[in-house]
């Protein structure tokens, strides 16, 4: 049976996936990446909560700053 281009691509992909599955060198990097992503998600969540409750204060400060710049 002749090997079609689809069959060659499938076998190439299967052998690449098998090699990646057997490779254990990136485990520590993956763990550090997950830790950093959880820290970033927590940081963004905190900013969202803090920013939502603190928006009025920033608006007031901006208004006062504009008034000082205009000389009122």
KOLGU-4560 file (N, C-alpha, C; in nm, 3 decimals, padded with zeros to 5 digits):
<recs>
<n_xx: 00.084 n_yy: -00.118 n_zz: 00.000 ca_xx: 00.000 ca_yy: 00.000 ca_zz: 00.000 c_xx: 00.089 c_yy: 00.125 c_zz: 00.000 mol: A seq: 1 type: UNK>
<n_xx: 00.057 n_yy: 00.219 n_zz: -00.086 ca_xx: 00.136 ca_yy: 00.341 ca_zz: -00.099 c_xx: 00.107 c_yy: 00.435 c_zz: 00.018 mol: A seq: 2 type: UNK>
<n_xx: 00.208 n_yy: 00.505 n_zz: 00.059 ca_xx: 00.196 ca_yy: 00.599 ca_zz: 00.170 c_xx: 00.152 c_yy: 00.734 c_zz: 00.115 mol: A seq: 3 type: UNK>
<n_xx: 00.034 n_yy: 00.777 n_zz: 00.152 ca_xx: -00.021 ca_yy: 00.903 ca_zz: 00.103 c_xx: 00.039 c_yy: 01.019 c_zz: 00.182 mol: A seq: 4 type: UNK>
<n_xx: 00.029 n_yy: 01.141 n_zz: 00.131 ca_xx: 00.079 ca_yy: 01.257 ca_zz: 00.206 c_xx: 00.010 c_yy: 01.272 c_zz: 00.343 mol: A seq: 5 type: UNK>
<n_xx: -00.117 n_yy: 01.237 n_zz: 00.348 ca_xx: -00.189 ca_yy: 01.244 ca_zz: 00.475 c_xx: -00.131 c_yy: 01.146 c_zz: 00.576 mol: A seq: 6 type: UNK>
<n_xx: -00.100 n_yy: 01.023 n_zz: 00.530 ca_xx: -00.044 ca_yy: 00.921 ca_zz: 00.619 c_xx: 00.095 c_yy: 00.963 c_zz: 00.667 mol: A seq: 7 type: UNK>
<n_xx: 00.178 n_yy: 01.022 n_zz: 00.578 ca_xx: 00.310 ca_yy: 01.068 ca_zz: 00.618 c_xx: 00.299 c_yy: 01.179 c_zz: 00.723 mol: A seq: 8 type: UNK>
<n_xx: 00.206 n_yy: 01.272 n_zz: 00.703 ca_xx: 00.187 ca_yy: 01.381 ca_zz: 00.799 c_xx: 00.141 c_yy: 01.326 c_zz: 00.933 mol: A seq: 9 type: UNK>
<n_xx: 00.050 n_yy: 01.229 n_zz: 00.930 ca_xx: 00.000 ca_yy: 01.168 ca_zz: 01.052 c_xx: 00.112 c_yy: 01.099 c_zz: 01.129 mol: A seq: 10 type: UNK>
<n_xx: 00.195 n_yy: 01.022 n_zz: 01.058 ca_xx: 00.304 ca_yy: 00.951 ca_zz: 01.125 c_xx: 00.409 c_yy: 01.049 c_zz: 01.179 mol: A seq: 11 type: UNK>
<n_xx: 00.433 n_yy: 01.156 n_zz: 01.104 ca_xx: 00.528 ca_yy: 01.257 ca_zz: 01.151 c_xx: 00.476 c_yy: 01.324 c_zz: 01.278 mol: A seq: 12 type: UNK>
<n_xx: 00.348 n_yy: 01.359 n_zz: 01.278 ca_xx: 00.288 ca_yy: 01.421 ca_zz: 01.395 c_xx: 00.287 c_yy: 01.325 c_zz: 01.513 mol: A seq: 13 type: UNK>
<n_xx: 00.254 n_yy: 01.199 n_zz: 01.488 ca_xx: 00.250 ca_yy: 01.099 ca_zz: 01.595 c_xx: 00.388 c_yy: 01.078 c_zz: 01.656 mol: A seq: 14 type: UNK>
<n_xx: 00.492 n_yy: 01.074 n_zz: 01.573 ca_xx: 00.627 ca_yy: 01.053 ca_zz: 01.627 c_xx: 00.673 c_yy: 01.177 c_zz: 01.704 mol: A seq: 15 type: UNK>
<n_xx: 00.637 n_yy: 01.296 n_zz: 01.656 ca_xx: 00.672 ca_yy: 01.419 ca_zz: 01.729 c_xx: 00.603 c_yy: 01.424 c_zz: 01.864 mol: A seq: 16 type: UNK>
<n_xx: 00.477 n_yy: 01.390 n_zz: 01.868 ca_xx: 00.401 ca_yy: 01.390 ca_zz: 01.994 c_xx: 00.458 c_yy: 01.286 c_zz: 02.090 mol: A seq: 17 type: UNK>
<n_xx: 00.500 n_yy: 01.171 n_zz: 02.039 ca_xx: 00.559 ca_yy: 01.067 ca_zz: 02.124 c_xx: 00.690 c_yy: 01.116 c_zz: 02.186 mol: A seq: 18 type: UNK>
<n_xx: 00.773 n_yy: 01.186 n_zz: 02.105 ca_xx: 00.899 ca_yy: 01.239 ca_zz: 02.159 c_xx: 00.872 c_yy: 01.346 c_zz: 02.263 mol: A seq: 19 type: UNK>
<n_xx: 00.774 n_yy: 01.434 n_zz: 02.239 ca_xx: 00.742 ca_yy: 01.538 ca_zz: 02.337 c_xx: 00.687 c_yy: 01.480 c_zz: 02.465 mol: A seq: 20 type: UNK>
<n_xx: 00.609 n_yy: 01.373 n_zz: 02.453 ca_xx: 00.554 ca_yy: 01.308 ca_zz: 02.571 c_xx: 00.660 c_yy: 01.240 c_zz: 02.656 mol: A seq: 21 type: UNK>
<n_xx: 00.767 n_yy: 01.194 n_zz: 02.594 ca_xx: 00.873 ca_yy: 01.125 ca_zz: 02.666 c_xx: 00.975 c_yy: 01.223 c_zz: 02.725 mol: A seq: 22 type: UNK>
<n_xx: 00.975 n_yy: 01.347 n_zz: 02.679 ca_xx: 01.073 ca_yy: 01.446 ca_zz: 02.725 c_xx: 01.027 c_yy: 01.506 c_zz: 02.857 mol: A seq: 23 type: UNK>
<n_xx: 01.112 n_yy: 01.498 n_zz: 02.959 ca_xx: 01.076 ca_yy: 01.546 ca_zz: 03.093 c_xx: 01.157 c_yy: 01.669 c_zz: 03.135 mol: A seq: 24 type: UNK>
<n_xx: 01.231 n_yy: 01.731 n_zz: 03.043 ca_xx: 01.321 ca_yy: 01.839 ca_zz: 03.079 c_xx: 01.250 c_yy: 01.969 c_zz: 03.116 mol: A seq: 25 type: UNK>
<n_xx: 01.129 n_yy: 01.994 n_zz: 03.070 ca_xx: 01.064 ca_yy: 02.122 ca_zz: 03.092 c_xx: 00.970 c_yy: 02.125 c_zz: 03.211 mol: A seq: 26 type: UNK>
<n_xx: 00.976 n_yy: 02.027 n_zz: 03.299 ca_xx: 00.883 ca_yy: 02.019 ca_zz: 03.411 c_xx: 00.894 c_yy: 02.135 c_zz: 03.509 mol: A seq: 27 type: UNK>
<n_xx: 01.015 n_yy: 02.171 n_zz: 03.543 ca_xx: 01.036 ca_yy: 02.280 ca_zz: 03.639 c_xx: 00.993 c_yy: 02.413 c_zz: 03.578 mol: A seq: 28 type: UNK>
<n_xx: 01.025 n_yy: 02.433 n_zz: 03.451 ca_xx: 00.983 ca_yy: 02.556 ca_zz: 03.384 c_xx: 00.831 c_yy: 02.567 c_zz: 03.381 mol: A seq: 29 type: UNK>
<n_xx: 00.766 n_yy: 02.457 n_zz: 03.356 ca_xx: 00.620 ca_yy: 02.456 ca_zz: 03.353 c_xx: 00.563 c_yy: 02.490 c_zz: 03.490 mol: A seq: 30 type: UNK>
<n_xx: 00.621 n_yy: 02.437 n_zz: 03.595 ca_xx: 00.573 ca_yy: 02.466 ca_zz: 03.730 c_xx: 00.590 c_yy: 02.613 c_zz: 03.764 mol: A seq: 31 type: UNK>
<n_xx: 00.708 n_yy: 02.668 n_zz: 03.731 ca_xx: 00.730 ca_yy: 02.811 ca_zz: 03.757 c_xx: 00.634 c_yy: 02.897 c_zz: 03.674 mol: A seq: 32 type: UNK>
<n_xx: 00.609 n_yy: 02.857 n_zz: 03.552 ca_xx: 00.515 ca_yy: 02.929 ca_zz: 03.468 c_xx: 00.375 c_yy: 02.929 c_zz: 03.527 mol: A seq: 33 type: UNK>
<n_xx: 00.333 n_yy: 02.815 n_zz: 03.580 ca_xx: 00.201 ca_yy: 02.809 ca_zz: 03.643 c_xx: 00.194 c_yy: 02.895 c_zz: 03.769 mol: A seq: 34 type: UNK>
<n_xx: 00.299 n_yy: 02.893 n_zz: 03.849 ca_xx: 00.302 ca_yy: 02.976 ca_zz: 03.970 c_xx: 00.293 c_yy: 03.123 c_zz: 03.933 mol: A seq: 35 type: UNK>
<n_xx: 00.371 n_yy: 03.166 n_zz: 03.835 ca_xx: 00.368 ca_yy: 03.306 ca_zz: 03.792 c_xx: 00.232 c_yy: 03.343 c_zz: 03.737 mol: A seq: 36 type: UNK>
<n_xx: 00.170 n_yy: 03.253 n_zz: 03.662 ca_xx: 00.037 ca_yy: 03.285 ca_zz: 03.607 c_xx: -00.066 c_yy: 03.298 c_zz: 03.718 mol: A seq: 37 type: UNK>
<n_xx: -00.058 n_yy: 03.215 n_zz: 03.822 ca_xx: -00.152 ca_yy: 03.228 ca_zz: 03.934 c_xx: -00.130 c_yy: 03.359 c_zz: 04.010 mol: A seq: 38 type: UNK>
<n_xx: -00.005 n_yy: 03.399 n_zz: 04.025 ca_xx: 00.024 ca_yy: 03.525 ca_zz: 04.092 c_xx: -00.032 c_yy: 03.642 c_zz: 04.010 mol: A seq: 39 type: UNK>
<n_xx: -00.015 n_yy: 03.637 n_zz: 03.880 ca_xx: -00.066 ca_yy: 03.745 ca_zz: 03.794 c_xx: -00.217 c_yy: 03.750 c_zz: 03.798 mol: A seq: 40 type: UNK>
<n_xx: -00.283 n_yy: 03.635 n_zz: 03.794 ca_xx: -00.429 ca_yy: 03.632 ca_zz: 03.801 c_xx: -00.477 c_yy: 03.688 c_zz: 03.933 mol: A seq: 41 type: UNK>
<n_xx: -00.411 n_yy: 03.653 n_zz: 04.043 ca_xx: -00.448 ca_yy: 03.708 ca_zz: 04.174 c_xx: -00.425 c_yy: 03.858 c_zz: 04.180 mol: A seq: 42 type: UNK>
<n_xx: -00.315 n_yy: 03.905 n_zz: 04.124 ca_xx: -00.285 ca_yy: 04.048 ca_zz: 04.121 c_xx: -00.390 c_yy: 04.123 c_zz: 04.042 mol: A seq: 43 type: UNK>
<n_xx: -00.426 n_yy: 04.072 n_zz: 03.926 ca_xx: -00.528 ca_yy: 04.138 ca_zz: 03.843 c_xx: -00.665 c_yy: 04.135 c_zz: 03.911 mol: A seq: 44 type: UNK>
<n_xx: -00.696 n_yy: 04.027 n_zz: 03.980 ca_xx: -00.822 ca_yy: 04.021 ca_zz: 04.055 c_xx: -00.826 c_yy: 04.124 c_zz: 04.166 mol: A seq: 45 type: UNK>
<n_xx: -00.714 n_yy: 04.139 n_zz: 04.238 ca_xx: -00.707 ca_yy: 04.240 ca_zz: 04.342 c_xx: -00.719 c_yy: 04.381 c_zz: 04.286 mol: A seq: 46 type: UNK>
<n_xx: -00.653 n_yy: 04.406 n_zz: 04.173 ca_xx: -00.665 ca_yy: 04.538 ca_zz: 04.110 c_xx: -00.808 c_yy: 04.566 c_zz: 04.067 mol: A seq: 47 type: UNK>
<n_xx: -00.874 n_yy: 04.465 n_zz: 04.017 ca_xx: -01.013 ca_yy: 04.483 ca_zz: 03.974 c_xx: -01.102 c_yy: 04.517 c_zz: 04.093 mol: A seq: 48 type: UNK>
<n_xx: -01.086 n_yy: 04.446 n_zz: 04.203 ca_xx: -01.167 ca_yy: 04.475 ca_zz: 04.321 c_xx: -01.135 c_yy: 04.612 c_zz: 04.380 mol: A seq: 49 type: UNK>
<n_xx: -01.007 n_yy: 04.643 n_zz: 04.390 ca_xx: -00.965 ca_yy: 04.771 ca_zz: 04.447 c_xx: -01.003 c_yy: 04.886 c_zz: 04.354 mol: A seq: 50 type: UNK>
<n_xx: -00.984 n_yy: 04.869 n_zz: 04.226 ca_xx: -01.015 ca_yy: 04.974 ca_zz: 04.129 c_xx: -01.163 c_yy: 05.005 c_zz: 04.121 mol: A seq: 51 type: UNK>
<n_xx: -01.246 n_yy: 04.903 n_zz: 04.136 ca_xx: -01.390 ca_yy: 04.925 ca_zz: 04.130 c_xx: -01.440 c_yy: 05.006 c_zz: 04.248 mol: A seq: 52 type: UNK>
<n_xx: -01.385 n_yy: 04.984 n_zz: 04.366 ca_xx: -01.430 ca_yy: 05.057 ca_zz: 04.485 c_xx: -01.358 c_yy: 05.190 c_zz: 04.500 mol: A seq: 53 type: UNK>
<n_xx: -01.250 n_yy: 05.211 n_zz: 04.427 ca_xx: -01.169 ca_yy: 05.330 ca_zz: 04.442 c_xx: -01.185 c_yy: 05.428 c_zz: 04.326 mol: A seq: 54 type: UNK>
<n_xx: -01.273 n_yy: 05.399 n_zz: 04.232 ca_xx: -01.289 ca_yy: 05.482 ca_zz: 04.113 c_xx: -01.335 c_yy: 05.623 c_zz: 04.143 mol: A seq: 55 type: UNK>
<n_xx: -01.425 n_yy: 05.641 n_zz: 04.240 ca_xx: -01.475 ca_yy: 05.774 ca_zz: 04.274 c_xx: -01.366 c_yy: 05.865 c_zz: 04.326 mol: A seq: 56 type: UNK>
<n_xx: -01.275 n_yy: 05.813 n_zz: 04.403 ca_xx: -01.165 ca_yy: 05.894 ca_zz: 04.456 c_xx: -01.076 c_yy: 05.944 c_zz: 04.343 mol: A seq: 57 type: UNK>
<n_xx: -01.050 n_yy: 05.861 n_zz: 04.244 ca_xx: -00.968 ca_yy: 05.904 ca_zz: 04.131 c_xx: -01.039 c_yy: 06.011 c_zz: 04.049 mol: A seq: 58 type: UNK>
<n_xx: -01.170 n_yy: 05.996 n_zz: 04.032 ca_xx: -01.246 ca_yy: 06.097 ca_zz: 03.959 c_xx: -01.240 c_yy: 06.231 c_zz: 04.031 mol: A seq: 59 type: UNK>
<n_xx: -01.255 n_yy: 06.231 n_zz: 04.164 ca_xx: -01.248 ca_yy: 06.355 ca_zz: 04.242 c_xx: -01.110 c_yy: 06.418 c_zz: 04.231 mol: A seq: 60 type: UNK>
<n_xx: -01.007 n_yy: 06.337 n_zz: 04.242 ca_xx: -00.871 ca_yy: 06.389 ca_zz: 04.233 c_xx: -00.843 c_yy: 06.446 c_zz: 04.094 mol: A seq: 61 type: UNK>
<n_xx: -00.892 n_yy: 06.381 n_zz: 03.991 ca_xx: -00.874 ca_yy: 06.431 ca_zz: 03.855 c_xx: -00.943 c_yy: 06.566 c_zz: 03.837 mol: A seq: 62 type: UNK>
<n_xx: -01.064 n_yy: 06.577 n_zz: 03.889 ca_xx: -01.137 ca_yy: 06.705 ca_zz: 03.881 c_xx: -01.061 c_yy: 06.816 c_zz: 03.951 mol: A seq: 63 type: UNK>
<n_xx: -01.009 n_yy: 06.790 n_zz: 04.069 ca_xx: -00.933 ca_yy: 06.892 ca_zz: 04.143 c_xx: -00.805 c_yy: 06.929 c_zz: 04.070 mol: A seq: 64 type: UNK>
<n_xx: -00.737 n_yy: 06.831 n_zz: 04.012 ca_xx: -00.614 ca_yy: 06.858 ca_zz: 03.938 c_xx: -00.643 c_yy: 06.945 c_zz: 03.815 mol: A seq: 65 type: UNK>
<n_xx: -00.748 n_yy: 06.918 n_zz: 03.744 ca_xx: -00.785 ca_yy: 06.997 ca_zz: 03.628 c_xx: -00.818 c_yy: 07.140 c_zz: 03.669 mol: A seq: 66 type: UNK>
<n_xx: -00.888 n_yy: 07.156 n_zz: 03.783 ca_xx: -00.922 ca_yy: 07.289 ca_zz: 03.832 c_xx: -00.796 c_yy: 07.368 c_zz: 03.868 mol: A seq: 67 type: UNK>
<n_xx: -00.696 n_yy: 07.302 n_zz: 03.928 ca_xx: -00.571 ca_yy: 07.371 ca_zz: 03.963 c_xx: -00.496 c_yy: 07.411 c_zz: 03.836 mol: A seq: 68 type: UNK>
<n_xx: -00.493 n_yy: 07.323 n_zz: 03.738 ca_xx: -00.422 ca_yy: 07.352 ca_zz: 03.613 c_xx: -00.486 c_yy: 07.471 c_zz: 03.541 mol: A seq: 69 type: UNK>
<n_xx: -00.619 n_yy: 07.477 n_zz: 03.542 ca_xx: -00.690 ca_yy: 07.587 ca_zz: 03.476 c_xx: -00.680 c_yy: 07.717 c_zz: 03.557 mol: A seq: 70 type: UNK>
<n_xx: -00.644 n_yy: 07.707 n_zz: 03.683 ca_xx: -00.627 ca_yy: 07.826 ca_zz: 03.765 c_xx: -00.754 c_yy: 07.870 c_zz: 03.835 mol: A seq: 71 type: UNK>
<n_xx: -00.849 n_yy: 07.782 n_zz: 03.855 ca_xx: -00.975 ca_yy: 07.816 ca_zz: 03.923 c_xx: -00.962 c_yy: 07.807 c_zz: 04.071 mol: A seq: 72 type: UNK>
</recs>
